[in-house]
Amino acid sequence: MSDYKATVTWNRETPDFNYDSFDRIHSIEFGGGIKCQASSAPQVYG
């Protein structure tokens, strides 16, 4: 069996944590230096 690891980084940049206003953009970094930007689905304000 193989192990795969990823690091998800998200920063809150708004003073509140209101469902309608917080930024859902985050980055995902995989082993070997691969990094990509991501967000939630459009149905949940992505």
C-alpha positions in Angstrom: 0.0 0.0 0.0 1.2 3.5 -0.8 1.0 6.6 1.3 0.2 10.0 -0.3 0.4 13.3 1.6 -0.9 16.8 0.8 -0.8 20.1 2.7 -3.8 22.4 2.4 -3.2 26.1 3.3 -6.1 28.5 3.8 -5.8 32.1 5.2 -8.7 34.0 6.6 -8.4 37.6 5.4 -11.7 39.0 6.6 -12.3 40.2 10.1 -15.5 38.1 10.4 -16.2 34.5 9.6 -19.5 35.1 8.0 -20.6 32.2 5.7 -21.4 34.7 2.9 -18.2 36.7 3.0 -15.2 34.6 3.8 -12.7 33.6 1.1 -12.7 29.9 0.1 -9.6 30.0 -2.0 -6.8 27.8 -0.7 -3.7 26.0 -2.0 -2.9 22.3 -2.1 0.7 21.2 -2.1 1.6 17.6 -3.0 4.9 15.9 -2.5 7.5 16.7 -5.1 6.7 20.4 -5.1 3.4 20.4 -7.0 1.2 23.2 -5.8 -2.2 24.3 -7.1 -4.9 26.8 -6.2 -8.3 25.6 -5.3 -11.7 26.8 -4.1 -15.0 25.3 -3.0 -17.7 24.4 -5.4 -19.7 27.3 -7.0 -22.8 26.1 -5.1 -21.1 27.1 -1.8 -19.6 30.4 -2.9 -16.5 29.0 -4.5 
